[in-house]
Amino acid sequence: MGGSDAQAPCPPVVDYTAADQARAAHEIEALPEGAVIVRMLSDYAVLRDQARACR
């Protein structure tokens, strides 16, 4: 059996307005120290970068 060169399609990257980004930054700053969601958002940022590179 031969290998397959097929790739999964690149996932879409949602664009956020500057207002949405500013609001999110404000909300993140209001989180308690050590909130796990901050780490999860960091992981999400990596996935967004990978999706952009996939295009």
PyMOL Python script that loads the backbone (N, CA, C, O; Angstrom):
from pymol import cmd

cmd.read_pdbstr("""\
ATOM      1  N   MET A   1       0.844  -1.184   0.000  1.00  0.00           N
ATOM      2  CA  MET A   1       0.000   0.000   0.000  1.00  0.00           C
ATOM      3  C   MET A   1       0.882   1.238   0.000  1.00  0.00           C
ATOM      4  O   MET A   1       1.844   1.329   0.763  1.00  0.00           O
ATOM      5  N   GLY A   2       0.554   2.167  -0.842  1.00  0.00           N
ATOM      6  CA  GLY A   2       1.310   3.409  -0.907  1.00  0.00           C
ATOM      7  C   GLY A   2       0.818   4.407   0.121  1.00  0.00           C
ATOM      8  O   GLY A   2      -0.293   4.296   0.640  1.00  0.00           O
ATOM      9  N   GLY A   3       1.658   5.372   0.402  1.00  0.00           N
ATOM     10  CA  GLY A   3       1.284   6.426   1.342  1.00  0.00           C
ATOM     11  C   GLY A   3       0.315   7.399   0.702  1.00  0.00           C
ATOM     12  O   GLY A   3       0.139   7.411  -0.517  1.00  0.00           O
ATOM     13  N   SER A   4      -0.289   8.183   1.505  1.00  0.00           N
ATOM     14  CA  SER A   4      -1.240   9.177   1.029  1.00  0.00           C
ATOM     15  C   SER A   4      -0.681  10.568   1.272  1.00  0.00           C
ATOM     16  O   SER A   4      -0.164  10.867   2.349  1.00  0.00           O
ATOM     17  N   ASP A   5      -0.790  11.409   0.263  1.00  0.00           N
ATOM     18  CA  ASP A   5      -0.343  12.786   0.396  1.00  0.00           C
ATOM     19  C   ASP A   5      -1.503  13.718   0.751  1.00  0.00           C
ATOM     20  O   ASP A   5      -1.323  14.934   0.826  1.00  0.00           O
ATOM     21  N   ALA A   6      -2.681  13.155   0.969  1.00  0.00           N
ATOM     22  CA  ALA A   6      -3.843  13.981   1.286  1.00  0.00           C
ATOM     23  C   ALA A   6      -3.670  14.628   2.653  1.00  0.00           C
ATOM     24  O   ALA A   6      -3.201  14.003   3.605  1.00  0.00           O
ATOM     25  N   GLN A   7      -4.060  15.890   2.723  1.00  0.00           N
ATOM     26  CA  GLN A   7      -3.997  16.620   3.977  1.00  0.00           C
ATOM     27  C   GLN A   7      -5.397  17.046   4.383  1.00  0.00           C
ATOM     28  O   GLN A   7      -6.270  17.256   3.541  1.00  0.00           O
ATOM     29  N   ALA A   8      -5.590  17.166   5.665  1.00  0.00           N
ATOM     30  CA  ALA A   8      -6.863  17.678   6.157  1.00  0.00           C
ATOM     31  C   ALA A   8      -6.959  19.151   5.772  1.00  0.00           C
ATOM     32  O   ALA A   8      -5.945  19.845   5.715  1.00  0.00           O
ATOM     33  N   PRO A   9      -8.167  19.627   5.511  1.00  0.00           N
ATOM     34  CA  PRO A   9      -8.306  21.047   5.162  1.00  0.00           C
ATOM     35  C   PRO A   9      -7.908  21.936   6.339  1.00  0.00           C
ATOM     36  O   PRO A   9      -8.048  21.556   7.502  1.00  0.00           O
ATOM     37  N   CYS A  10      -7.415  23.111   6.015  1.00  0.00           N
ATOM     38  CA  CYS A  10      -7.038  24.063   7.055  1.00  0.00           C
ATOM     39  C   CYS A  10      -8.294  24.593   7.749  1.00  0.00           C
ATOM     40  O   CYS A  10      -9.274  24.928   7.083  1.00  0.00           O
ATOM     41  N   PRO A  11      -8.271  24.670   9.059  1.00  0.00           N
ATOM     42  CA  PRO A  11      -9.442  25.221   9.757  1.00  0.00           C
ATOM     43  C   PRO A  11      -9.517  26.734   9.547  1.00  0.00           C
ATOM     44  O   PRO A  11      -8.489  27.391   9.378  1.00  0.00           O
ATOM     45  N   PRO A  12     -10.710  27.273   9.558  1.00  0.00           N
ATOM     46  CA  PRO A  12     -10.836  28.731   9.397  1.00  0.00           C
ATOM     47  C   PRO A  12     -10.330  29.444  10.651  1.00  0.00           C
ATOM     48  O   PRO A  12     -10.403  28.913  11.759  1.00  0.00           O
ATOM     49  N   VAL A  13      -9.824  30.641  10.453  1.00  0.00           N
ATOM     50  CA  VAL A  13      -9.388  31.473  11.565  1.00  0.00           C
ATOM     51  C   VAL A  13     -10.370  32.634  11.666  1.00  0.00           C
ATOM     52  O   VAL A  13     -10.505  33.429  10.735  1.00  0.00           O
ATOM     53  N   VAL A  14     -11.043  32.724  12.784  1.00  0.00           N
ATOM     54  CA  VAL A  14     -12.027  33.776  13.009  1.00  0.00           C
ATOM     55  C   VAL A  14     -11.297  35.094  13.244  1.00  0.00           C
ATOM     56  O   VAL A  14     -10.347  35.156  14.024  1.00  0.00           O
ATOM     57  N   ASP A  15     -11.744  36.139  12.571  1.00  0.00           N
ATOM     58  CA  ASP A  15     -11.195  37.471  12.808  1.00  0.00           C
ATOM     59  C   ASP A  15     -12.007  38.158  13.896  1.00  0.00           C
ATOM     60  O   ASP A  15     -13.237  38.099  13.894  1.00  0.00           O
ATOM     61  N   TYR A  16     -11.316  38.808  14.824  1.00  0.00           N
ATOM     62  CA  TYR A  16     -11.963  39.543  15.902  1.00  0.00           C
ATOM     63  C   TYR A  16     -11.712  41.023  15.705  1.00  0.00           C
ATOM     64  O   TYR A  16     -10.624  41.426  15.294  1.00  0.00           O
ATOM     65  N   THR A  17     -12.713  41.832  15.996  1.00  0.00           N
ATOM     66  CA  THR A  17     -12.551  43.278  15.875  1.00  0.00           C
ATOM     67  C   THR A  17     -11.595  43.784  16.949  1.00  0.00           C
ATOM     68  O   THR A  17     -11.345  43.106  17.946  1.00  0.00           O
ATOM     69  N   ALA A  18     -11.070  44.971  16.731  1.00  0.00           N
ATOM     70  CA  ALA A  18     -10.197  45.588  17.733  1.00  0.00           C
ATOM     71  C   ALA A  18     -10.952  45.772  19.048  1.00  0.00           C
ATOM     72  O   ALA A  18     -10.375  45.626  20.125  1.00  0.00           O
ATOM     73  N   ALA A  19     -12.245  46.094  18.956  1.00  0.00           N
ATOM     74  CA  ALA A  19     -13.056  46.265  20.165  1.00  0.00           C
ATOM     75  C   ALA A  19     -13.186  44.944  20.922  1.00  0.00           C
ATOM     76  O   ALA A  19     -13.082  44.916  22.148  1.00  0.00           O
ATOM     77  N   ASP A  20     -13.412  43.857  20.197  1.00  0.00           N
ATOM     78  CA  ASP A  20     -13.497  42.542  20.843  1.00  0.00           C
ATOM     79  C   ASP A  20     -12.176  42.177  21.504  1.00  0.00           C
ATOM     80  O   ASP A  20     -12.158  41.655  22.619  1.00  0.00           O
ATOM     81  N   GLN A  21     -11.071  42.450  20.819  1.00  0.00           N
ATOM     82  CA  GLN A  21      -9.757  42.132  21.375  1.00  0.00           C
ATOM     83  C   GLN A  21      -9.474  42.960  22.627  1.00  0.00           C
ATOM     84  O   GLN A  21      -8.924  42.443  23.600  1.00  0.00           O
ATOM     85  N   ALA A  22      -9.842  44.235  22.608  1.00  0.00           N
ATOM     86  CA  ALA A  22      -9.642  45.092  23.779  1.00  0.00           C
ATOM     87  C   ALA A  22     -10.496  44.616  24.943  1.00  0.00           C
ATOM     88  O   ALA A  22     -10.042  44.593  26.087  1.00  0.00           O
ATOM     89  N   ARG A  23     -11.728  44.239  24.649  1.00  0.00           N
ATOM     90  CA  ARG A  23     -12.613  43.739  25.713  1.00  0.00           C
ATOM     91  C   ARG A  23     -12.058  42.453  26.313  1.00  0.00           C
ATOM     92  O   ARG A  23     -12.058  42.281  27.532  1.00  0.00           O
ATOM     93  N   ALA A  24     -11.588  41.551  25.458  1.00  0.00           N
ATOM     94  CA  ALA A  24     -11.017  40.289  25.948  1.00  0.00           C
ATOM     95  C   ALA A  24      -9.796  40.556  26.819  1.00  0.00           C
ATOM     96  O   ALA A  24      -9.631  39.923  27.862  1.00  0.00           O
ATOM     97  N   ALA A  25      -8.942  41.483  26.404  1.00  0.00           N
ATOM     98  CA  ALA A  25      -7.753  41.810  27.190  1.00  0.00           C
ATOM     99  C   ALA A  25      -8.154  42.340  28.558  1.00  0.00           C
ATOM    100  O   ALA A  25      -7.549  41.979  29.568  1.00  0.00           O
ATOM    101  N   HIS A  26      -9.170  43.193  28.595  1.00  0.00           N
ATOM    102  CA  HIS A  26      -9.652  43.739  29.862  1.00  0.00           C
ATOM    103  C   HIS A  26     -10.202  42.621  30.755  1.00  0.00           C
ATOM    104  O   HIS A  26      -9.934  42.590  31.956  1.00  0.00           O
ATOM    105  N   GLU A  27     -10.961  41.719  30.168  1.00  0.00           N
ATOM    106  CA  GLU A  27     -11.541  40.614  30.937  1.00  0.00           C
ATOM    107  C   GLU A  27     -10.456  39.680  31.465  1.00  0.00           C
ATOM    108  O   GLU A  27     -10.554  39.178  32.585  1.00  0.00           O
ATOM    109  N   ILE A  28      -9.419  39.448  30.655  1.00  0.00           N
ATOM    110  CA  ILE A  28      -8.317  38.585  31.106  1.00  0.00           C
ATOM    111  C   ILE A  28      -7.587  39.214  32.282  1.00  0.00           C
ATOM    112  O   ILE A  28      -7.229  38.528  33.239  1.00  0.00           O
ATOM    113  N   GLU A  29      -7.367  40.536  32.206  1.00  0.00           N
ATOM    114  CA  GLU A  29      -6.687  41.234  33.300  1.00  0.00           C
ATOM    115  C   GLU A  29      -7.473  41.153  34.604  1.00  0.00           C
ATOM    116  O   GLU A  29      -6.890  41.220  35.686  1.00  0.00           O
ATOM    117  N   ALA A  30      -8.793  41.010  34.506  1.00  0.00           N
ATOM    118  CA  ALA A  30      -9.645  40.952  35.690  1.00  0.00           C
ATOM    119  C   ALA A  30      -9.698  39.557  36.321  1.00  0.00           C
ATOM    120  O   ALA A  30     -10.255  39.391  37.406  1.00  0.00           O
ATOM    121  N   LEU A  31      -9.131  38.570  35.660  1.00  0.00           N
ATOM    122  CA  LEU A  31      -9.173  37.204  36.194  1.00  0.00           C
ATOM    123  C   LEU A  31      -8.277  37.072  37.423  1.00  0.00           C
ATOM    124  O   LEU A  31      -7.306  37.812  37.579  1.00  0.00           O
ATOM    125  N   PRO A  32      -8.611  36.131  38.282  1.00  0.00           N
ATOM    126  CA  PRO A  32      -7.758  35.911  39.454  1.00  0.00           C
ATOM    127  C   PRO A  32      -6.393  35.345  39.047  1.00  0.00           C
ATOM    128  O   PRO A  32      -6.266  34.683  38.017  1.00  0.00           O
ATOM    129  N   GLU A  33      -5.394  35.614  39.858  1.00  0.00           N
ATOM    130  CA  GLU A  33      -4.042  35.102  39.624  1.00  0.00           C
ATOM    131  C   GLU A  33      -4.081  33.580  39.484  1.00  0.00           C
ATOM    132  O   GLU A  33      -4.696  32.891  40.298  1.00  0.00           O
ATOM    133  N   GLY A  34      -3.429  33.067  38.463  1.00  0.00           N
ATOM    134  CA  GLY A  34      -3.341  31.627  38.273  1.00  0.00           C
ATOM    135  C   GLY A  34      -4.557  30.995  37.612  1.00  0.00           C
ATOM    136  O   GLY A  34      -4.686  29.771  37.614  1.00  0.00           O
ATOM    137  N   ALA A  35      -5.456  31.804  37.045  1.00  0.00           N
ATOM    138  CA  ALA A  35      -6.649  31.258  36.391  1.00  0.00           C
ATOM    139  C   ALA A  35      -6.229  30.361  35.228  1.00  0.00           C
ATOM    140  O   ALA A  35      -5.425  30.765  34.388  1.00  0.00           O
ATOM    141  N   VAL A  36      -6.764  29.163  35.181  1.00  0.00           N
ATOM    142  CA  VAL A  36      -6.382  28.180  34.164  1.00  0.00           C
ATOM    143  C   VAL A  36      -6.789  28.636  32.757  1.00  0.00           C
ATOM    144  O   VAL A  36      -6.164  28.235  31.775  1.00  0.00           O
ATOM    145  N   ILE A  37      -7.817  29.459  32.653  1.00  0.00           N
ATOM    146  CA  ILE A  37      -8.267  29.901  31.331  1.00  0.00           C
ATOM    147  C   ILE A  37      -7.177  30.686  30.601  1.00  0.00           C
ATOM    148  O   ILE A  37      -7.145  30.689  29.370  1.00  0.00           O
ATOM    149  N   VAL A  38      -6.291  31.344  31.332  1.00  0.00           N
ATOM    150  CA  VAL A  38      -5.202  32.092  30.704  1.00  0.00           C
ATOM    151  C   VAL A  38      -4.277  31.132  29.956  1.00  0.00           C
ATOM    152  O   VAL A  38      -3.854  31.425  28.838  1.00  0.00           O
ATOM    153  N   ARG A  39      -3.966  30.000  30.559  1.00  0.00           N
ATOM    154  CA  ARG A  39      -3.133  28.986  29.899  1.00  0.00           C
ATOM    155  C   ARG A  39      -3.862  28.405  28.686  1.00  0.00           C
ATOM    156  O   ARG A  39      -3.250  28.154  27.648  1.00  0.00           O
ATOM    157  N   MET A  40      -5.154  28.196  28.825  1.00  0.00           N
ATOM    158  CA  MET A  40      -5.938  27.648  27.717  1.00  0.00           C
ATOM    159  C   MET A  40      -5.971  28.637  26.546  1.00  0.00           C
ATOM    160  O   MET A  40      -5.890  28.228  25.387  1.00  0.00           O
ATOM    161  N   LEU A  41      -6.089  29.912  26.839  1.00  0.00           N
ATOM    162  CA  LEU A  41      -6.086  30.916  25.785  1.00  0.00           C
ATOM    163  C   LEU A  41      -4.730  30.978  25.084  1.00  0.00           C
ATOM    164  O   LEU A  41      -4.658  31.228  23.881  1.00  0.00           O
ATOM    165  N   SER A  42      -3.675  30.751  25.829  1.00  0.00           N
ATOM    166  CA  SER A  42      -2.344  30.708  25.236  1.00  0.00           C
ATOM    167  C   SER A  42      -2.245  29.533  24.255  1.00  0.00           C
ATOM    168  O   SER A  42      -1.681  29.672  23.170  1.00  0.00           O
ATOM    169  N   ASP A  43      -2.787  28.396  24.636  1.00  0.00           N
ATOM    170  CA  ASP A  43      -2.817  27.234  23.738  1.00  0.00           C
ATOM    171  C   ASP A  43      -3.630  27.555  22.481  1.00  0.00           C
ATOM    172  O   ASP A  43      -3.252  27.173  21.374  1.00  0.00           O
ATOM    173  N   TYR A  44      -4.736  28.251  22.661  1.00  0.00           N
ATOM    174  CA  TYR A  44      -5.590  28.630  21.543  1.00  0.00           C
ATOM    175  C   TYR A  44      -4.840  29.551  20.578  1.00  0.00           C
ATOM    176  O   TYR A  44      -4.999  29.444  19.362  1.00  0.00           O
ATOM    177  N   ALA A  45      -4.029  30.447  21.120  1.00  0.00           N
ATOM    178  CA  ALA A  45      -3.245  31.348  20.278  1.00  0.00           C
ATOM    179  C   ALA A  45      -2.280  30.559  19.401  1.00  0.00           C
ATOM    180  O   ALA A  45      -2.083  30.902  18.236  1.00  0.00           O
ATOM    181  N   VAL A  46      -1.681  29.514  19.945  1.00  0.00           N
ATOM    182  CA  VAL A  46      -0.774  28.665  19.164  1.00  0.00           C
ATOM    183  C   VAL A  46      -1.546  27.980  18.037  1.00  0.00           C
ATOM    184  O   VAL A  46      -1.071  27.927  16.902  1.00  0.00           O
ATOM    185  N   LEU A  47      -2.714  27.466  18.339  1.00  0.00           N
ATOM    186  CA  LEU A  47      -3.531  26.813  17.316  1.00  0.00           C
ATOM    187  C   LEU A  47      -3.924  27.793  16.213  1.00  0.00           C
ATOM    188  O   LEU A  47      -3.939  27.424  15.039  1.00  0.00           O
ATOM    189  N   ARG A  48      -4.242  29.035  16.574  1.00  0.00           N
ATOM    190  CA  ARG A  48      -4.578  30.049  15.569  1.00  0.00           C
ATOM    191  C   ARG A  48      -3.385  30.329  14.665  1.00  0.00           C
ATOM    192  O   ARG A  48      -3.541  30.465  13.451  1.00  0.00           O
ATOM    193  N   ASP A  49      -2.197  30.416  15.252  1.00  0.00           N
ATOM    194  CA  ASP A  49      -0.984  30.633  14.454  1.00  0.00           C
ATOM    195  C   ASP A  49      -0.760  29.474  13.492  1.00  0.00           C
ATOM    196  O   ASP A  49      -0.385  29.687  12.339  1.00  0.00           O
ATOM    197  N   GLN A  50      -0.986  28.256  13.956  1.00  0.00           N
ATOM    198  CA  GLN A  50      -0.806  27.086  13.097  1.00  0.00           C
ATOM    199  C   GLN A  50      -1.845  27.075  11.974  1.00  0.00           C
ATOM    200  O   GLN A  50      -1.529  26.719  10.838  1.00  0.00           O
ATOM    201  N   ALA A  51      -3.063  27.460  12.284  1.00  0.00           N
ATOM    202  CA  ALA A  51      -4.101  27.500  11.252  1.00  0.00           C
ATOM    203  C   ALA A  51      -3.782  28.558  10.205  1.00  0.00           C
ATOM    204  O   ALA A  51      -4.015  28.340   9.016  1.00  0.00           O
ATOM    205  N   ARG A  52      -3.252  29.701  10.631  1.00  0.00           N
ATOM    206  CA  ARG A  52      -2.859  30.748   9.676  1.00  0.00           C
ATOM    207  C   ARG A  52      -1.750  30.251   8.754  1.00  0.00           C
ATOM    208  O   ARG A  52      -1.763  30.531   7.555  1.00  0.00           O
ATOM    209  N   ALA A  53      -0.794  29.518   9.311  1.00  0.00           N
ATOM    210  CA  ALA A  53       0.320  29.008   8.518  1.00  0.00           C
ATOM    211  C   ALA A  53      -0.135  27.929   7.530  1.00  0.00           C
ATOM    212  O   ALA A  53       0.520  27.705   6.512  1.00  0.00           O
ATOM    213  N   CYS A  54      -1.223  27.279   7.821  1.00  0.00           N
ATOM    214  CA  CYS A  54      -1.747  26.188   7.001  1.00  0.00           C
ATOM    215  C   CYS A  54      -2.311  26.705   5.685  1.00  0.00           C
ATOM    216  O   CYS A  54      -2.293  25.993   4.682  1.00  0.00           O
ATOM    217  N   ARG A  55      -2.799  27.905   5.679  1.00  0.00           N
ATOM    218  CA  ARG A  55      -3.456  28.468   4.487  1.00  0.00           C
ATOM    219  C   ARG A  55      -2.622  28.372   3.301  1.00  0.00           C
ATOM    220  O   ARG A  55      -3.031  28.800   2.222  1.00  0.00           O
TER     221      ARG A  55
END
""", "prot")
cmd.dss("prot")
cmd.show_as("cartoon", "prot")
cmd.util.cbc("prot")
cmd.orient("prot")
